[in-house]
Amino acid sequence: MAGNDWLYDFVTDGTISDDQLQEALAIAKRRGRQPEDVLIEMGYIDADVVASKKAQAFGMGTVDLGNMEIPHTLIELVPESVARENTCIPVEMQGERMIVAVVDAMNLELLDKLRFILNRDVDLTTASKESILAAINRHYGQSEGESVDSMIMEFTETAIDFTETEMSDAASALKDEERSPIVKLVNLIFNEAVNMRASDIHIEPFEDRIRIRYRIDGHLVERDSPPRRLLAALTSRIKVMGRMDIAEKRRPQDGRVKTRAGGKEIDLRVSILPTNHGQALVMRILDRDNIKVGIRNLGFSEENYRRFHNVIRRPNGIFLVTGPTGSGKTTTLYSALGELNRPDRKIITAEDPVEYYLPGINQVEVKHNIGLDFQRIIRAMLRQAPNVILVGEIRDTETGEMAIQASLTGHLVFSTLHTNDAPGAITRLIDMGVQPFLVASSLTAVMAQRLMRTVCPKCGEPTQPDPSELAFFELTPEQVANATFRRGKGCKHCQHTGMRGRKAVFELMMVNAAIRDLAFRSEPAQNIRRTARLYGMKTLVEDAVDKALEGISTLAEAYKLRSGGH
């Protein structure tokens, strides 16, 4: 394959835009670098994805480590320290030659190093970094043979106690005493949560135990119950990491932890709430890999993709994304910003708080304690001559009016709003006190979204839904005949749930002349919804059913959206 031709595959599949690739090629030529290294450095694309695509392009092998059980005799030939340090794992022997899975099979330096260390012939094959680390943890044991379960068992069986007097010394000791059992336990919890693809970690105290749960694909999974006496030490360790006040136990606190888990840098947003049994902690895991989703991969149907693309390419106007907390609004908007992020465009965001740091974009964090709120930031950012503005959330009349004024003065404005559906956003803005004529003249589109779980790619198999499900969604015989219904049997890859990962479902309402007229006259949401549907808007449930018909998800998942009143 000639030179850099393989990089254009990323443009074809929507991972990056052509502008981003051209920018990387220009910088690479100027600096004498490889364009793929520039793309990784600029945060446009993930190193694992580049390595996998490169291996495919140059005819190198790839291996799926998901359910692979590697013989113990083979694992013994590669020391754990070598496997972890070089992110590699042996997968098979072909005669005297060892096949080793690595992230980048084109890395000849690593090949020479492994041949030298292992003193044998080695060939490389490619696997994702995440799957190699998971395989290392599975075959060698997590973090030098320890796991959350084994540590909690150790604490339960031994009467190690953490009294209040010890806790006063622990605060300072925990900062540097990385060998402390509590420090190890917290690190193992973080590692396990990241390896299980959790979005949140919940640590909740009860009368006789502490409950630890991870939210995976939107569902809470209970993991461990450490002894109650560990609560003070666990809380103190996390407070130290998040630079919070250890002595304050009566008031809620927020903090941010930057750490390394699952082989990558992650941020955790920590919230502490005093309850009647002690302080409850929730940690939101902010993984930058989650927002490196090309808009092609968000889950749009062809029609919605075309409409969405047209909206974000407009020179001005306001585009709203609505939905409850955790429905993927941030990922969608950041993907849109990533698509627009070019050297000839200035992008400024106002966020509360800044969750992910994006290269090439000016991000401003709301700080209420010094009076730096959304309105003040928007007023100041307009003097910075931006092309695109992201306002984290429209919470009040002033923010709504400022965002709309910005869109009317030639800026493209993205923002979010908490409403159940797309038509409800118009009535919500008017109820907030924003003038109907302002809403009508500035709004270009509103998109409601939710996340629905997808069928596990490893154990998914064809199925035929129950006739009652087909009747509930009023599916026609033609739709059923052309559908490819699938369900997951349950395997290691999906923790035996049959579902792994999530895709967004959308309700995209384009604001045309008819809808502007209804907004101007402050018509109720149901009238706006009726008109939008006449002009081709698909509802959230219809989009979810389409994904079930394609075998991406199931009718049971679509039913959850319907029964939730959405």
MARSEBA-333486 format. One record per residue (C-alpha): residue number from 1; x, y, z. Coordinates in Angstrom, 1 decimal. Last residue first. Layout:
BEGIN
NODE dodren      x      y      z
NODE    NUM      X      Y      Z
...
END
This chain:
BEGIN
NODE dodren      x      y      z
NODE    566  -40.1    8.9   26.5
NODE    565  -42.6    7.7   29.2
NODE    564  -40.1    5.3   30.7
NODE    563  -42.2    2.5   29.4
NODE    562  -41.4    3.5   25.8
NODE    561  -37.6    3.8   26.4
NODE    560  -37.6    0.5   28.3
NODE    559  -39.6   -1.1   25.5
NODE    558  -36.8   -0.3   23.1
NODE    557  -34.4   -2.3   25.3
NODE    556  -36.9   -5.2   25.3
NODE    555  -37.2   -4.9   21.5
NODE    554  -33.5   -5.7   21.2
NODE    553  -30.3   -4.0   20.1
NODE    552  -28.1   -3.9   16.9
NODE    551  -30.2   -6.6   15.3
NODE    550  -31.4   -4.3   12.5
NODE    549  -35.0   -4.6   13.7
NODE    548  -33.8   -3.7   17.2
NODE    547  -32.1   -0.6   15.9
NODE    546  -35.3    0.4   14.0
NODE    545  -37.2   -0.1   17.2
NODE    544  -34.9    2.3   19.0
NODE    543  -35.4    5.0   16.3
NODE    542  -39.2    4.5   16.5
NODE    541  -39.0    4.9   20.3
NODE    540  -36.9    8.1   20.1
NODE    539  -39.4    9.6   17.6
NODE    538  -38.7   10.0   13.9
NODE    537  -39.2   13.5   12.5
NODE    536  -40.5   13.4    8.9
NODE    535  -42.3   16.7    8.3
NODE    534  -45.6   15.4    9.6
NODE    533  -43.7   14.3   12.7
NODE    532  -42.5   17.8   13.3
NODE    531  -46.1   19.1   13.0
NODE    530  -47.5   16.6   15.6
NODE    529  -44.6   17.3   18.0
NODE    528  -45.2   21.1   17.7
NODE    527  -48.9   20.6   18.5
NODE    526  -48.0   18.3   21.4
NODE    525  -45.5   20.8   22.8
NODE    524  -48.1   23.6   23.3
NODE    523  -48.2   26.6   20.9
NODE    522  -46.2   29.7   22.0
NODE    521  -47.4   31.7   18.8
NODE    520  -43.8   32.3   17.7
NODE    519  -43.0   28.6   18.5
NODE    518  -45.9   27.5   16.2
NODE    517  -44.7   29.8   13.4
NODE    516  -41.1   28.6   13.8
NODE    515  -42.4   25.0   13.5
NODE    514  -44.1   25.7   10.2
NODE    513  -41.1   27.6    8.8
NODE    512  -38.7   24.8    9.6
NODE    511  -36.9   23.7   12.8
NODE    510  -35.4   20.3   12.2
NODE    509  -36.3   17.9   14.9
NODE    508  -33.9   15.0   15.5
NODE    507  -35.1   12.2   17.9
NODE    506  -32.1   10.1   18.5
NODE    505  -31.0    6.7   19.8
NODE    504  -27.5    6.4   21.1
NODE    503  -25.6    3.2   21.1
NODE    502  -24.4    1.2   24.2
NODE    501  -21.8   -1.4   25.0
NODE    500  -22.2   -5.1   25.8
NODE    499  -25.4   -7.1   26.2
NODE    498  -25.9  -10.8   26.6
NODE    497  -25.6  -10.3   30.4
NODE    496  -23.0  -13.1   31.0
NODE    495  -20.3  -10.6   32.0
NODE    494  -20.4   -9.3   28.3
NODE    493  -17.1  -10.8   27.1
NODE    492  -17.4  -13.8   29.5
NODE    491  -20.5  -15.0   27.7
NODE    490  -24.3  -14.4   27.7
NODE    489  -26.7  -15.8   25.1
NODE    488  -27.0  -12.4   23.4
NODE    487  -30.1  -11.6   21.3
NODE    486  -30.7  -10.9   17.6
NODE    485  -33.6   -9.9   15.4
NODE    484  -32.7   -9.6   11.7
NODE    483  -35.8   -7.8   10.3
NODE    482  -37.1   -8.1    6.7
NODE    481  -40.0  -10.5    7.5
NODE    480  -40.8   -8.6   10.7
NODE    479  -41.1   -5.2    8.9
NODE    478  -43.2   -6.8    6.1
NODE    477  -45.5   -8.5    8.7
NODE    476  -46.1   -4.9   10.2
NODE    475  -44.8   -4.0   13.6
NODE    474  -47.4   -2.6   16.0
NODE    473  -44.8   -2.0   18.8
NODE    472  -46.9   -3.9   21.3
NODE    471  -47.9   -6.5   18.7
NODE    470  -44.3   -7.5   18.0
NODE    469  -43.6   -7.7   21.7
NODE    468  -46.7   -9.9   22.3
NODE    467  -45.6  -12.2   19.5
NODE    466  -42.4  -12.9   21.5
NODE    465  -39.2  -12.1   19.6
NODE    464  -37.5  -14.5   17.1
NODE    463  -33.8  -15.0   17.6
NODE    462  -30.5  -14.8   15.7
NODE    461  -27.4  -15.0   17.8
NODE    460  -25.2  -12.6   19.8
NODE    459  -22.5  -14.3   21.8
NODE    458  -19.4  -12.3   20.7
NODE    457  -20.9   -9.1   19.4
NODE    456  -22.9   -8.6   22.6
NODE    455  -26.3   -7.0   21.7
NODE    454  -26.4   -3.3   22.3
NODE    453  -27.7   -1.3   25.3
NODE    452  -29.7    1.8   24.7
NODE    451  -28.6    5.4   25.3
NODE    450  -31.0    8.3   25.0
NODE    449  -31.3   11.4   22.8
NODE    448  -33.3   14.5   22.0
NODE    447  -32.1   16.7   19.2
NODE    446  -33.3   20.2   18.6
NODE    445  -32.7   22.1   15.3
NODE    444  -32.2   25.6   13.8
NODE    443  -33.3   27.8   16.8
NODE    442  -32.6   31.5   16.3
NODE    441  -35.8   33.1   14.9
NODE    440  -38.4   31.1   16.7
NODE    439  -36.7   31.2   20.1
NODE    438  -36.2   35.0   19.9
NODE    437  -39.8   35.5   18.8
NODE    436  -41.0   33.4   21.8
NODE    435  -39.2   35.6   24.3
NODE    434  -37.1   33.6   26.8
NODE    433  -39.0   33.4   30.1
NODE    432  -38.1   29.9   31.3
NODE    431  -41.6   28.8   30.0
NODE    430  -40.5   29.9   26.5
NODE    429  -37.3   27.8   26.7
NODE    428  -39.2   24.8   28.0
NODE    427  -41.9   25.2   25.2
NODE    426  -39.2   25.0   22.6
NODE    425  -37.3   22.1   24.3
NODE    424  -40.5   20.0   24.6
NODE    423  -40.4   19.4   20.8
NODE    422  -37.2   17.5   21.2
NODE    421  -38.2   15.1   24.0
NODE    420  -37.8   14.5   27.7
NODE    419  -36.3   17.9   28.6
NODE    418  -33.1   18.9   30.3
NODE    417  -31.3   21.3   28.0
NODE    416  -28.0   21.2   26.2
NODE    415  -26.0   23.7   24.1
NODE    414  -24.4   24.3   20.8
NODE    413  -24.1   27.8   19.3
NODE    412  -23.0   28.7   15.7
NODE    411  -22.2   32.4   15.8
NODE    410  -23.4   35.2   13.5
NODE    409  -25.0   37.7   15.8
NODE    408  -28.3   35.8   16.1
NODE    407  -26.5   32.8   17.6
NODE    406  -24.9   34.9   20.3
NODE    405  -28.2   36.6   21.1
NODE    404  -29.7   33.1   21.5
NODE    403  -26.9   32.0   23.9
NODE    402  -27.4   35.3   25.9
NODE    401  -31.1   34.8   26.1
NODE    400  -30.9   31.2   27.3
NODE    399  -28.2   32.1   29.9
NODE    398  -30.3   35.0   31.2
NODE    397  -33.6   32.9   31.3
NODE    396  -32.1   30.1   33.3
NODE    395  -30.4   26.7   33.1
NODE    394  -29.1   26.5   29.5
NODE    393  -26.3   23.9   29.8
NODE    392  -22.7   23.5   28.8
NODE    391  -22.7   26.5   26.4
NODE    390  -20.6   25.5   23.3
NODE    389  -19.6   28.4   21.0
NODE    388  -18.4   28.2   17.4
NODE    387  -17.0   30.9   15.2
NODE    386  -15.3   32.8   18.0
NODE    385  -14.4   36.5   18.0
NODE    384  -12.9   36.8   21.6
NODE    383  -15.4   39.6   22.4
NODE    382  -18.2   37.1   22.3
NODE    381  -16.3   35.0   24.9
NODE    380  -16.7   37.8   27.5
NODE    379  -20.5   37.9   27.3
NODE    378  -20.7   34.1   27.2
NODE    377  -18.5   33.8   30.3
NODE    376  -20.5   36.4   32.2
NODE    375  -23.8   34.7   31.3
NODE    374  -22.5   31.2   32.2
NODE    373  -21.2   32.1   35.6
NODE    372  -17.9   33.5   36.9
NODE    371  -19.2   35.1   40.1
NODE    370  -16.1   34.2   42.1
NODE    369  -17.7   31.3   44.0
NODE    368  -19.7   30.4   40.9
NODE    367  -16.7   29.2   39.0
NODE    366  -17.8   28.1   35.5
NODE    365  -14.9   26.5   33.5
NODE    364  -13.7   27.9   30.2
NODE    363  -12.5   25.7   27.4
NODE    362  -10.6   27.1   24.4
NODE    361  -10.4   24.2   21.8
NODE    360   -7.3   23.0   19.9
NODE    359   -6.8   19.9   22.1
NODE    358   -9.9   18.9   24.1
NODE    357   -9.9   18.5   27.8
NODE    356  -12.8   16.4   29.1
NODE    355  -15.2   17.2   32.0
NODE    354  -15.0   21.0   32.2
NODE    353  -17.4   21.6   35.1
NODE    352  -19.7   23.4   34.5
NODE    351  -18.8   24.3   31.0
NODE    350  -18.3   27.4   28.8
NODE    349  -16.8   26.4   25.4
NODE    348  -14.8   28.4   22.8
NODE    347  -14.1   27.3   19.2
NODE    346  -12.1   29.4   16.7
NODE    345  -12.2   27.9   13.2
NODE    344   -9.4   28.1   10.5
NODE    343   -7.1   25.6   12.3
NODE    342   -9.9   23.0   12.3
NODE    341  -12.1   21.6   15.1
NODE    340  -15.5   21.2   13.3
NODE    339  -15.6   17.4   13.4
NODE    338  -14.2   17.4   17.0
NODE    337  -16.8   19.9   18.0
NODE    336  -19.6   17.6   16.7
NODE    335  -18.0   14.6   18.6
NODE    334  -17.8   16.9   21.7
NODE    333  -21.6   17.6   21.3
NODE    332  -22.5   13.9   21.0
NODE    331  -20.2   12.8   23.8
NODE    330  -21.6   15.6   26.1
NODE    329  -25.3   14.6   25.3
NODE    328  -24.6   10.9   26.1
NODE    327  -27.8   10.1   28.1
NODE    326  -26.0   10.3   31.5
NODE    325  -28.1   13.1   32.9
NODE    324  -31.5   13.3   31.1
NODE    323  -32.1   14.4   27.5
NODE    322  -31.8   17.4   25.2
NODE    321  -29.3   18.5   22.6
NODE    320  -29.9   22.1   21.3
NODE    319  -28.6   23.7   18.1
NODE    318  -28.5   27.5   17.9
NODE    317  -28.0   29.5   14.7
NODE    316  -24.9   30.4   12.7
NODE    315  -22.5   29.3   10.0
NODE    314  -24.3   25.9    9.4
NODE    313  -22.0   22.9    9.2
NODE    312  -23.4   21.5   12.5
NODE    311  -26.9   21.4   11.1
NODE    310  -26.1   19.8    7.7
NODE    309  -24.2   17.0    9.4
NODE    308  -27.1   16.3   11.7
NODE    307  -29.5   16.1    8.8
NODE    306  -27.3   13.6    6.8
NODE    305  -26.7   11.5   10.0
NODE    304  -30.5   11.6   10.7
NODE    303  -31.3   10.2    7.3
NODE    302  -28.6    7.5    7.3
NODE    301  -29.6    6.4   10.8
NODE    300  -27.3    7.8   13.6
NODE    299  -25.6    5.5   16.1
NODE    298  -22.7    7.6   17.4
NODE    297  -20.2    5.9   15.0
NODE    296  -20.5    8.3   12.1
NODE    295  -20.1   11.2   14.5
NODE    294  -16.6    9.9   15.1
NODE    293  -16.2    8.8   18.7
NODE    292  -13.1   10.0   20.5
NODE    291  -15.4   11.0   23.4
NODE    290  -15.1    7.7   25.3
NODE    289  -11.3    7.4   24.8
NODE    288  -11.0   10.5   27.1
NODE    287  -12.2    8.4   30.1
NODE    286  -14.0   10.4   32.7
NODE    285  -15.0    7.9   35.5
NODE    284  -17.7    9.5   37.7
NODE    283  -17.0    8.7   41.3
NODE    282  -19.9    8.5   43.8
NODE    281  -19.1    8.5   47.5
NODE    280  -21.4    8.1   50.5
NODE    279  -20.2    9.5   53.8
NODE    278  -21.5    7.9   57.0
NODE    277  -24.5    5.8   58.1
NODE    276  -27.0    8.7   58.3
NODE    275  -25.8   10.1   55.0
NODE    274  -23.1   12.7   54.2
NODE    273  -22.7   13.1   50.4
NODE    272  -19.3   13.0   48.6
NODE    271  -19.0   13.6   44.9
NODE    270  -15.8   12.7   43.0
NODE    269  -15.1   13.4   39.3
NODE    268  -12.6   10.8   38.3
NODE    267  -10.0   11.5   35.6
NODE    266   -8.2    8.7   33.7
NODE    265   -4.7    8.1   32.4
NODE    264   -4.3    4.6   30.9
NODE    263   -3.2    1.1   31.7
NODE    262   -6.4    0.0   33.4
NODE    261   -5.9    2.8   35.9
NODE    260   -3.7    5.8   36.1
NODE    259   -4.9    8.8   38.3
NODE    258   -6.3   12.3   38.2
NODE    257   -8.9   12.8   41.0
NODE    256  -11.4   15.6   41.0
NODE    255  -13.3   17.0   43.9
NODE    254  -16.8   17.7   45.2
NODE    253  -18.0   17.9   48.8
NODE    252  -21.3   17.6   50.7
NODE    251  -21.2   18.9   54.3
NODE    250  -21.0   17.1   57.6
NODE    249  -17.7   15.1   57.3
NODE    248  -15.2   17.9   56.9
NODE    247  -11.9   16.8   58.5
NODE    246  -10.5   15.3   55.3
NODE    245  -11.1   18.5   53.2
NODE    244  -10.7   17.6   49.6
NODE    243   -7.6   17.4   47.4
NODE    242   -9.2   14.6   45.2
NODE    241   -6.4   12.1   46.0
NODE    240   -6.5   13.0   49.7
NODE    239  -10.4   12.7   49.7
NODE    238  -10.1    9.3   48.1
NODE    237   -7.7    8.1   50.8
NODE    236   -9.8    9.6   53.6
NODE    235  -13.0    8.0   52.4
NODE    234  -11.4    4.5   52.2
NODE    233   -9.8    5.0   55.7
NODE    232  -13.1    6.1   57.3
NODE    231  -15.1    3.4   55.6
NODE    230  -12.8    0.5   56.4
NODE    229  -14.6   -0.4   59.7
NODE    228  -17.8   -1.3   57.8
NODE    227  -16.1   -4.5   56.3
NODE    226  -15.8   -4.4   52.5
NODE    225  -18.9   -5.5   50.5
NODE    224  -17.9   -6.1   46.9
NODE    223  -19.3   -6.0   43.4
NODE    222  -22.9   -4.9   42.9
NODE    221  -23.7   -4.1   39.3
NODE    220  -25.6   -0.9   38.5
NODE    219  -26.9   -0.7   34.9
NODE    218  -26.2    2.2   32.4
NODE    217  -23.7    0.2   30.3
NODE    216  -21.8   -0.7   33.5
NODE    215  -22.5    1.3   36.7
NODE    214  -20.2   -0.1   39.3
NODE    213  -21.3   -0.9   42.9
NODE    212  -19.4   -1.1   46.2
NODE    211  -21.5   -1.6   49.4
NODE    210  -20.0   -0.9   52.8
NODE    209  -21.2   -3.1   55.7
NODE    208  -23.0   -3.3   59.0
NODE    207  -25.1   -0.1   59.2
NODE    206  -24.8    0.9   55.6
NODE    205  -22.1    2.9   53.8
NODE    204  -22.2    3.4   50.0
NODE    203  -19.3    3.5   47.6
NODE    202  -20.6    4.0   44.0
NODE    201  -18.2    3.8   41.1
NODE    200  -19.4    5.3   37.8
NODE    199  -18.9    4.8   34.0
NODE    198  -17.8    1.2   34.3
NODE    197  -15.9   -0.4   31.4
NODE    196  -15.1   -3.6   33.4
NODE    195  -11.4   -2.9   33.0
NODE    194  -12.0    0.7   34.3
NODE    193  -13.9   -0.5   37.3
NODE    192  -11.3   -3.2   38.1
NODE    191   -8.4   -0.7   37.9
NODE    190  -10.2    1.9   40.1
NODE    189  -11.1   -0.7   42.7
NODE    188   -7.5   -2.0   42.6
NODE    187   -6.1    1.5   43.2
NODE    186   -8.5    2.0   46.2
NODE    185   -7.4   -1.4   47.7
NODE    184   -3.7   -0.7   47.2
NODE    183   -4.1    2.7   49.0
NODE    182   -6.0    0.9   51.8
NODE    181   -3.3   -1.7   52.2
NODE    180   -0.5    0.9   52.5
NODE    179    2.3    0.4   50.0
NODE    178    1.8    3.8   48.4
NODE    177    2.6    5.6   51.6
NODE    176    3.1    9.0   50.1
NODE    175   -0.2   10.8   50.5
NODE    174   -1.7    8.2   52.7
NODE    173    0.7    9.1   55.6
NODE    172   -0.6   12.7   55.8
NODE    171   -4.2   11.7   56.2
NODE    170   -3.4    8.4   58.0
NODE    169   -2.1   10.2   61.1
NODE    168   -5.5   11.6   61.9
NODE    167   -7.1    8.3   60.9
NODE    166   -5.1    6.3   63.5
NODE    165   -6.9    8.2   66.2
NODE    164  -10.3    7.6   64.6
NODE    163   -9.7    3.8   64.5
NODE    162   -8.8    1.8   61.5
NODE    161   -8.9   -1.9   62.4
NODE    160   -7.1   -4.8   60.9
NODE    159   -8.9   -7.9   62.4
NODE    158   -7.7  -10.2   59.7
NODE    157  -10.3  -12.4   57.9
NODE    156  -12.4   -9.4   56.6
NODE    155   -9.4   -7.3   55.5
NODE    154   -7.8  -10.3   53.7
NODE    153  -11.1  -11.1   52.0
NODE    152  -11.3   -7.5   50.9
NODE    151   -7.8   -7.8   49.4
NODE    150   -8.6  -11.1   47.6
NODE    149  -11.9   -9.7   46.2
NODE    148  -10.3   -6.4   45.0
NODE    147   -7.6   -8.5   43.2
NODE    146   -4.0   -9.2   43.9
NODE    145   -1.6  -11.3   41.8
NODE    144    0.9   -8.6   41.0
NODE    143   -1.7   -6.0   40.0
NODE    142   -4.4   -8.2   38.6
NODE    141   -3.7  -11.9   38.0
NODE    140   -1.2  -13.3   35.5
NODE    139   -3.7  -14.9   33.1
NODE    138   -6.8  -12.7   33.5
NODE    137   -4.9   -9.5   34.3
NODE    136   -2.6  -10.0   31.3
NODE    135   -5.7  -10.8   29.1
NODE    134   -7.5   -7.6   30.3
NODE    133   -4.3   -5.6   29.5
NODE    132   -4.1   -7.1   26.0
NODE    131   -7.8   -6.5   25.4
NODE    130   -7.5   -2.8   26.4
NODE    129   -4.4   -2.3   24.3
NODE    128   -6.1   -3.6   21.2
NODE    127   -4.6   -6.6   19.5
NODE    126   -2.0   -7.0   16.8
NODE    125    0.4   -9.9   15.9
NODE    124    4.1  -10.1   16.4
NODE    123    6.5  -12.9   15.5
NODE    122    9.2  -14.1   18.0
NODE    121   12.2  -16.4   17.6
NODE    120   13.8  -17.2   20.9
NODE    119   15.9  -15.6   23.7
NODE    118   12.9  -14.2   25.6
NODE    117   14.7  -10.9   26.4
NODE    116   16.5  -10.6   23.0
NODE    115   13.6  -11.6   20.8
NODE    114   11.3   -9.3   22.9
NODE    113   13.7   -6.3   22.4
NODE    112   14.1   -7.0   18.6
NODE    111   10.3   -7.1   18.2
NODE    110    9.9   -3.9   20.3
NODE    109   12.3   -2.0   18.0
NODE    108   10.4   -3.4   15.0
NODE    107    7.1   -1.7   16.1
NODE    106    5.0   -2.6   13.1
NODE    105    2.9   -5.0   15.2
NODE    104    1.6   -2.0   17.2
NODE    103   -0.6   -3.0   20.3
NODE    102    1.2   -6.3   20.9
NODE    101    0.2  -10.0   20.7
NODE    100    3.1  -12.4   20.7
NODE     99    3.5  -15.5   18.4
NODE     98    6.4  -17.6   19.6
NODE     97    8.5  -19.6   17.1
NODE     96    9.9  -23.0   18.1
NODE     95    7.1  -24.9   16.3
NODE     94    4.3  -22.4   16.0
NODE     93    3.7  -21.4   19.7
NODE     92    0.6  -19.4   20.6
NODE     91   -0.8  -16.2   22.2
NODE     90    2.1  -14.7   24.1
NODE     89    1.1  -11.4   25.8
NODE     88    2.3   -7.8   25.3
NODE     87    1.9   -4.4   26.9
NODE     86    5.8   -3.9   27.0
NODE     85    6.1   -3.3   30.8
NODE     84    3.2   -5.5   31.7
NODE     83    4.3   -8.6   29.7
NODE     82    7.9   -8.2   30.6
NODE     81    7.1   -7.9   34.4
NODE     80    4.7  -10.9   34.1
NODE     79    7.6  -13.1   32.9
NODE     78    7.0  -14.7   29.4
NODE     77    7.6  -18.5   29.2
NODE     76    5.1  -19.2   32.0
NODE     75    2.2  -17.9   29.9
NODE     74    2.9  -20.7   27.3
NODE     73    2.7  -23.5   29.9
NODE     72   -0.4  -21.8   31.4
NODE     71   -2.2  -22.3   28.0
NODE     70   -3.9  -19.1   26.8
NODE     69   -7.7  -19.0   27.1
NODE     68   -9.1  -16.7   24.4
NODE     67  -12.5  -15.2   25.2
NODE     66  -11.7  -11.5   24.4
NODE     65   -8.2  -12.0   23.0
NODE     64   -9.2  -11.4   19.4
NODE     63   -6.0  -11.5   17.2
NODE     62   -4.8   -9.4   14.4
NODE     61   -2.3  -10.3   11.6
NODE     60   -0.2   -8.0    9.5
NODE     59   -1.3   -7.3    5.9
NODE     58    0.0   -3.8    5.7
NODE     57   -3.4   -2.1    5.8
NODE     56   -4.7   -4.4    8.5
NODE     55   -1.7   -3.8   10.8
NODE     54   -2.0    0.0   10.2
NODE     53   -5.7   -0.1   11.1
NODE     52   -5.0   -2.0   14.4
NODE     51   -2.1    0.4   15.3
NODE     50   -4.1    3.5   14.5
NODE     49   -7.1    2.3   16.6
NODE     48   -4.8    1.5   19.6
NODE     47   -3.2    4.9   19.4
NODE     46   -6.5    6.7   19.6
NODE     45   -7.5    9.4   17.1
NODE     44   -7.9   13.2   17.0
NODE     43   -6.0   13.7   20.3
NODE     42   -3.4   16.0   18.6
NODE     41   -0.6   13.6   19.6
NODE     40   -2.4   10.7   18.0
NODE     39   -3.0   12.5   14.7
NODE     38    0.7   13.6   14.8
NODE     37    1.9   10.1   15.3
NODE     36   -0.3    8.9   12.4
NODE     35    1.3   11.6   10.2
NODE     34    4.8   10.2   10.8
NODE     33    7.2   13.1   11.5
NODE     32    9.6   15.3    9.5
NODE     31    8.3   18.5   11.2
NODE     30    6.8   20.2    8.2
NODE     29    5.7   17.0    6.5
NODE     28    4.0   15.8    9.7
NODE     27    2.3   19.2   10.2
NODE     26    0.9   19.1    6.7
NODE     25   -0.2   15.5    6.9
NODE     24   -1.9   16.2   10.3
NODE     23   -3.8   19.2    8.9
NODE     22   -4.9   17.2    5.9
NODE     21   -6.2   14.4    8.2
NODE     20   -8.1   16.9   10.3
NODE     19   -9.7   18.5    7.2
NODE     18  -10.7   15.1    5.9
NODE     17  -12.6   14.5    9.1
NODE     16  -11.7   11.9   11.6
NODE     15  -13.3    8.6   12.7
NODE     14  -16.0    8.9   10.0
NODE     13  -15.4    5.5    8.4
NODE     12  -14.2    7.1    5.1
NODE     11  -11.9    9.6    6.9
NODE     10  -10.2    6.9    9.0
NODE      9   -9.8    4.8    5.7
NODE      8   -7.8    7.8    4.4
NODE      7   -4.9    6.8    6.7
NODE      6   -4.3    3.7    4.5
NODE      5   -3.1    5.9    1.7
NODE      4   -0.2    7.2    3.7
NODE      3    2.7    5.7    1.8
NODE      2    1.4    3.4   -1.0
NODE      1    0.0    0.0    0.0
END
